[in-house]
Amino acid sequence: MKKIFNKILIAIAFTALVSSCQKDDLALNNPFVDVNNLGKGAYVTLNSSINANLNFASIDGSSVGVKIDPYDNGVKIKEVKLYVFKGSSADPKAWKLVKTVPMNGTTTISATGAEIAKAYGTTTAALFAPGQFYTFYHQVVTEDGRTFDISNTLGALESAAGYKACMRWTAFVVCPFTGGMTGLYTVVQDDWADWSAGDVVKVTDGPGANQINISEVWPNPAYGDKLADLIINVDPATGAAKLATNNVIFADYGQKTSAYIPSTGTNGYVFSCTGYIGLKIGLKYGSTDYGVNTLTLQRK
Protein backbone atom coordinates (compact mmCIF):
# COMPACT_ATOMS: atom_id res chain seq x y z
CA MET A 1 0.00 0.00 0.00
CA LYS A 2 2.87 2.39 0.73
CA LYS A 3 3.86 2.06 -2.94
CA ILE A 4 0.78 4.13 -3.82
CA PHE A 5 1.89 7.00 -1.58
CA ASN A 6 5.49 6.71 -2.83
CA LYS A 7 4.34 7.13 -6.43
CA ILE A 8 2.25 10.17 -5.47
CA LEU A 9 5.26 11.75 -3.74
CA ILE A 10 7.48 11.02 -6.75
CA ALA A 11 4.90 12.63 -9.06
CA ILE A 12 4.74 15.73 -6.83
CA ALA A 13 8.53 15.96 -6.71
CA PHE A 14 8.78 15.57 -10.48
CA THR A 15 6.16 18.28 -11.07
CA ALA A 16 8.02 20.61 -8.75
CA LEU A 17 11.30 19.92 -10.54
CA VAL A 18 9.84 20.57 -13.99
CA SER A 19 8.30 23.82 -12.75
CA SER A 20 11.58 24.89 -11.22
CA CYS A 21 13.51 24.09 -14.40
CA GLN A 22 11.12 26.14 -16.47
CA LYS A 23 11.43 29.12 -14.19
CA ASP A 24 15.13 29.09 -13.39
CA ASP A 25 16.72 27.14 -16.25
CA LEU A 26 18.05 24.80 -13.58
CA ALA A 27 19.64 22.44 -16.08
CA LEU A 28 22.25 25.07 -16.89
CA ASN A 29 23.23 25.47 -13.25
CA ASN A 30 22.90 21.90 -11.99
CA PRO A 31 24.39 19.15 -14.24
CA PHE A 32 22.55 16.41 -12.29
CA VAL A 33 19.21 17.57 -13.70
CA ASP A 34 20.21 16.32 -17.18
CA VAL A 35 20.06 12.52 -17.28
CA ASN A 36 22.79 12.52 -19.95
CA ASN A 37 25.23 13.76 -17.31
CA LEU A 38 24.58 10.77 -15.03
CA GLY A 39 26.53 7.51 -15.11
CA LYS A 40 25.00 4.25 -16.32
CA GLY A 41 24.82 0.94 -14.51
CA ALA A 42 23.55 -2.50 -15.48
CA TYR A 43 21.04 -5.13 -14.46
CA VAL A 44 19.39 -8.22 -15.91
CA THR A 45 15.72 -8.82 -16.69
CA LEU A 46 13.69 -12.00 -16.49
CA ASN A 47 13.11 -13.67 -19.85
CA SER A 48 11.43 -16.80 -18.45
CA SER A 49 11.48 -19.19 -15.51
CA ILE A 50 12.78 -22.70 -16.20
CA ASN A 51 12.07 -24.52 -12.95
CA ALA A 52 11.77 -23.48 -9.29
CA ASN A 53 11.52 -26.92 -7.63
CA LEU A 54 14.37 -29.10 -6.42
CA ASN A 55 13.19 -32.69 -6.34
CA PHE A 56 14.31 -34.11 -3.02
CA ALA A 57 14.00 -37.68 -4.33
CA SER A 58 16.72 -37.01 -6.95
CA ILE A 59 18.35 -33.96 -5.48
CA ASP A 60 21.86 -34.31 -6.97
CA GLY A 61 20.75 -33.96 -10.57
CA SER A 62 17.64 -31.88 -9.98
CA SER A 63 18.08 -28.47 -11.59
CA VAL A 64 16.49 -25.04 -11.10
CA GLY A 65 16.99 -21.93 -13.17
CA VAL A 66 15.87 -18.91 -15.14
CA LYS A 67 16.60 -17.29 -18.50
CA ILE A 68 17.73 -13.67 -18.30
CA ASP A 69 18.41 -10.79 -20.68
CA PRO A 70 20.69 -7.76 -20.21
CA TYR A 71 18.88 -4.46 -19.69
CA ASP A 72 19.12 -2.92 -23.15
CA ASN A 73 20.01 0.62 -22.08
CA GLY A 74 22.72 -0.19 -19.54
CA VAL A 75 26.46 -0.78 -19.60
CA LYS A 76 27.50 -3.93 -21.49
CA ILE A 77 27.56 -6.96 -19.18
CA LYS A 78 30.54 -9.32 -19.30
CA GLU A 79 29.27 -12.06 -16.97
CA VAL A 80 26.91 -12.91 -14.17
CA LYS A 81 28.07 -14.45 -10.92
CA LEU A 82 25.44 -16.77 -9.45
CA TYR A 83 25.36 -16.91 -5.65
CA VAL A 84 23.11 -18.93 -3.36
CA PHE A 85 21.96 -18.69 0.25
CA LYS A 86 19.91 -21.19 2.23
CA GLY A 87 16.95 -19.01 3.15
CA SER A 88 17.45 -15.35 2.27
CA SER A 89 20.05 -12.73 3.11
CA ALA A 90 20.65 -9.17 1.93
CA ASP A 91 24.33 -9.46 2.92
CA PRO A 92 26.52 -10.47 -0.06
CA LYS A 93 29.24 -11.64 2.36
CA ALA A 94 26.92 -14.48 3.42
CA TRP A 95 26.28 -15.73 -0.11
CA LYS A 96 28.01 -18.79 -1.60
CA LEU A 97 29.36 -18.61 -5.15
CA VAL A 98 27.92 -21.35 -7.36
CA LYS A 99 29.33 -20.39 -10.76
CA THR A 100 30.19 -17.57 -13.14
CA VAL A 101 28.25 -17.47 -16.41
CA PRO A 102 29.32 -15.42 -19.48
CA MET A 103 26.56 -13.05 -20.64
CA ASN A 104 25.65 -13.23 -24.31
CA GLY A 105 22.10 -12.12 -25.12
CA THR A 106 19.46 -14.35 -23.58
CA THR A 107 21.40 -16.44 -21.06
CA THR A 108 20.40 -19.50 -19.04
CA ILE A 109 21.31 -19.40 -15.35
CA SER A 110 20.84 -22.71 -13.55
CA ALA A 111 22.12 -24.82 -10.68
CA THR A 112 21.78 -28.45 -9.66
CA GLY A 113 21.49 -29.80 -6.16
CA ALA A 114 25.04 -31.10 -6.45
CA GLU A 115 26.36 -27.66 -7.46
CA ILE A 116 24.59 -25.98 -4.56
CA ALA A 117 26.02 -28.50 -2.08
CA LYS A 118 29.50 -27.99 -3.55
CA ALA A 119 29.16 -24.22 -3.03
CA TYR A 120 28.47 -24.95 0.63
CA GLY A 121 31.35 -27.39 0.84
CA THR A 122 29.16 -30.31 1.88
CA THR A 123 27.06 -33.17 0.49
CA THR A 124 23.49 -33.04 -0.76
CA ALA A 125 22.49 -35.56 1.93
CA ALA A 126 23.81 -33.26 4.66
CA LEU A 127 22.48 -30.01 3.17
CA PHE A 128 18.98 -30.57 1.83
CA ALA A 129 15.66 -31.31 3.51
CA PRO A 130 12.08 -31.05 2.19
CA GLY A 131 10.54 -27.63 2.71
CA GLN A 132 13.77 -25.63 2.49
CA PHE A 133 14.08 -22.68 0.17
CA TYR A 134 17.22 -21.28 -1.42
CA THR A 135 17.60 -17.76 -2.73
CA PHE A 136 19.83 -17.22 -5.76
CA TYR A 137 21.44 -13.83 -6.31
CA HIS A 138 22.80 -12.40 -9.56
CA GLN A 139 25.86 -10.20 -9.37
CA VAL A 140 26.28 -8.47 -12.71
CA VAL A 141 29.86 -7.79 -13.81
CA THR A 142 30.24 -5.15 -16.52
CA GLU A 143 32.99 -5.03 -19.14
CA ASP A 144 34.54 -2.07 -17.33
CA GLY A 145 34.82 -4.14 -14.12
CA ARG A 146 31.95 -2.75 -12.06
CA THR A 147 29.55 -5.02 -10.18
CA PHE A 148 25.85 -4.63 -9.43
CA ASP A 149 23.61 -6.71 -7.16
CA ILE A 150 20.79 -6.10 -4.66
CA SER A 151 23.22 -4.49 -2.22
CA ASN A 152 23.98 -1.49 -4.45
CA THR A 153 20.78 -1.07 -6.47
CA LEU A 154 17.48 0.48 -5.40
CA GLY A 155 14.78 -1.80 -3.99
CA ALA A 156 12.28 -0.18 -6.36
CA LEU A 157 14.16 -1.81 -9.24
CA GLU A 158 12.84 -5.18 -8.07
CA SER A 159 9.42 -4.20 -6.76
CA ALA A 160 8.31 -2.13 -9.79
CA ALA A 161 6.92 -4.57 -12.33
CA GLY A 162 7.84 -2.42 -15.33
CA TYR A 163 11.57 -2.93 -14.82
CA LYS A 164 11.27 -6.75 -14.99
CA ALA A 165 14.46 -6.96 -12.94
CA CYS A 166 15.80 -10.40 -12.08
CA MET A 167 18.50 -9.82 -9.47
CA ARG A 168 17.36 -12.71 -7.27
CA TRP A 169 15.03 -15.67 -7.43
CA THR A 170 13.99 -18.52 -5.18
CA ALA A 171 14.04 -22.31 -5.48
CA PHE A 172 12.30 -24.78 -3.19
CA VAL A 173 12.88 -28.30 -1.96
CA VAL A 174 9.29 -29.41 -2.23
CA CYS A 175 7.35 -31.22 0.48
CA PRO A 176 3.66 -32.17 0.83
CA PHE A 177 1.09 -29.78 2.29
CA THR A 178 -0.63 -31.20 5.38
CA GLY A 179 -2.43 -28.12 6.75
CA GLY A 180 -2.19 -26.82 10.29
CA MET A 181 -0.87 -23.41 9.21
CA THR A 182 -2.82 -21.23 11.66
CA GLY A 183 -0.42 -19.13 13.72
CA LEU A 184 1.86 -16.11 13.87
CA TYR A 185 4.36 -15.37 11.12
CA THR A 186 7.30 -13.02 10.68
CA VAL A 187 7.23 -10.89 7.54
CA VAL A 188 10.31 -11.56 5.38
CA GLN A 189 9.24 -9.58 2.30
CA ASP A 190 6.13 -7.57 1.44
CA ASP A 191 6.33 -5.77 -1.91
CA TRP A 192 2.89 -4.24 -1.34
CA ALA A 193 4.43 -2.58 1.75
CA ASP A 194 1.48 -3.11 4.07
CA TRP A 195 4.07 -4.51 6.48
CA SER A 196 7.79 -4.15 7.04
CA ALA A 197 10.32 -6.98 7.32
CA GLY A 198 10.25 -8.28 10.90
CA ASP A 199 6.61 -7.43 11.56
CA VAL A 200 4.46 -10.23 12.98
CA VAL A 201 1.17 -11.14 11.29
CA LYS A 202 -1.48 -13.86 11.62
CA VAL A 203 -2.45 -16.51 9.08
CA THR A 204 -5.34 -18.95 9.46
CA ASP A 205 -6.32 -22.28 7.88
CA GLY A 206 -9.21 -22.82 5.50
CA PRO A 207 -11.97 -22.28 4.97
CA GLY A 208 -11.64 -25.46 2.91
CA ALA A 209 -9.16 -28.30 2.81
CA ASN A 210 -5.75 -27.42 1.35
CA GLN A 211 -6.36 -23.69 1.81
CA ILE A 212 -4.98 -20.84 3.92
CA ASN A 213 -6.48 -17.41 4.63
CA ILE A 214 -4.20 -14.33 4.54
CA SER A 215 -6.94 -11.75 5.16
CA GLU A 216 -5.24 -10.64 8.38
CA VAL A 217 -2.10 -9.85 6.39
CA TRP A 218 -3.56 -8.03 3.38
CA PRO A 219 -5.04 -5.56 4.03
CA ASN A 220 -3.21 -4.12 7.00
CA PRO A 221 -6.12 -2.46 8.86
CA ALA A 222 -3.96 0.65 9.30
CA TYR A 223 -4.20 1.22 5.53
CA GLY A 224 -7.38 -0.43 4.29
CA ASP A 225 -10.63 -2.20 5.04
CA LYS A 226 -11.27 -5.87 4.23
CA LEU A 227 -13.99 -6.48 1.67
CA ALA A 228 -13.51 -10.22 1.11
CA ASP A 229 -11.32 -13.04 2.37
CA LEU A 230 -8.04 -13.56 0.55
CA ILE A 231 -7.89 -17.35 0.20
CA ILE A 232 -4.94 -19.34 -1.14
CA ASN A 233 -5.25 -22.83 -2.64
CA VAL A 234 -2.36 -25.21 -1.94
CA ASP A 235 -1.41 -28.33 -3.93
CA PRO A 236 -1.14 -31.07 -1.27
CA ALA A 237 1.54 -32.95 -3.24
CA THR A 238 4.05 -30.12 -3.77
CA GLY A 239 2.92 -27.13 -1.70
CA ALA A 240 2.47 -25.02 -4.86
CA ALA A 241 0.05 -22.20 -4.06
CA LYS A 242 -2.11 -19.62 -5.84
CA LEU A 243 -5.19 -17.48 -5.28
CA ALA A 244 -8.42 -19.45 -4.88
CA THR A 245 -10.36 -16.73 -6.73
CA ASN A 246 -8.93 -14.68 -9.57
CA ASN A 247 -9.59 -10.91 -9.62
CA VAL A 248 -11.11 -10.94 -6.15
CA ILE A 249 -11.85 -7.45 -4.76
CA PHE A 250 -10.49 -8.00 -1.27
CA ALA A 251 -9.88 -4.53 0.19
CA ASP A 252 -10.64 -0.83 0.10
CA TYR A 253 -7.51 1.32 0.44
CA GLY A 254 -9.37 4.47 -0.57
CA GLN A 255 -10.10 2.69 -3.83
CA LYS A 256 -11.27 -0.88 -4.25
CA THR A 257 -8.26 -3.17 -4.64
CA SER A 258 -8.29 -6.55 -6.35
CA ALA A 259 -5.90 -9.51 -6.41
CA TYR A 260 -5.24 -11.55 -9.54
CA ILE A 261 -3.30 -14.66 -10.51
CA PRO A 262 -0.09 -13.84 -12.46
CA SER A 263 -0.20 -15.15 -16.02
CA THR A 264 3.36 -16.52 -16.02
CA GLY A 265 5.83 -18.02 -13.58
CA THR A 266 5.31 -19.69 -10.22
CA ASN A 267 2.57 -18.22 -8.00
CA GLY A 268 4.13 -19.44 -4.77
CA TYR A 269 4.51 -22.20 -2.19
CA VAL A 270 3.18 -23.03 1.25
CA PHE A 271 5.17 -25.63 3.19
CA SER A 272 3.66 -27.22 6.27
CA CYS A 273 6.92 -28.91 7.19
CA THR A 274 8.80 -25.61 7.68
CA GLY A 275 6.04 -23.02 8.17
CA TYR A 276 7.03 -21.15 5.02
CA ILE A 277 4.60 -19.06 2.97
CA GLY A 278 5.87 -17.45 -0.23
CA LEU A 279 3.35 -15.96 -2.66
CA LYS A 280 3.34 -13.90 -5.85
CA ILE A 281 0.06 -12.02 -6.28
CA GLY A 282 -0.95 -9.41 -8.84
CA LEU A 283 -2.63 -6.32 -7.38
CA LYS A 284 -4.80 -3.59 -8.89
CA TYR A 285 -5.59 -0.40 -6.98
CA GLY A 286 -8.72 0.85 -8.66
CA SER A 287 -7.86 0.65 -12.36
CA THR A 288 -4.10 0.96 -11.77
CA ASP A 289 -2.17 -2.29 -12.09
CA TYR A 290 0.69 -2.54 -9.56
CA GLY A 291 1.99 -5.75 -11.09
CA VAL A 292 3.09 -8.89 -9.30
CA ASN A 293 3.91 -8.44 -5.60
CA THR A 294 5.87 -10.90 -3.48
CA LEU A 295 4.71 -11.77 0.03
CA THR A 296 7.03 -14.00 2.07
CA LEU A 297 6.23 -15.11 5.63
CA GLN A 298 8.00 -17.48 8.01
CA ARG A 299 6.26 -19.09 10.97
CA LYS A 300 7.55 -18.00 14.37
Secondary structure, 3 states (H helix, E strand, C coil): CHHHHHHHHHHHHHHHHHHHHHHHCHHHHCHHHCHHHCCCCCCEEEEEEEECEECHHHCCCCEEEEEEEECCCCCCEEEEEEEEEEECCCCHHHCEEEEEEECCCCEEEEEEHHHHHHHHCCCHHHHCCCCCEEEEEEEEEECCCCEECCCCCCCHHHHCHHHCECCEEEEEECCCCCCCCCEEEEEEEECCCCCCCCCEEEEEECCCCCEEECCCCCCCCCCCEECCCCEEEECCCCCEEEECCCCEEEEECCCEEEEECCCCCCCEEEECCCCEEEEEEEEEECCEEEEEEEEEEEEC
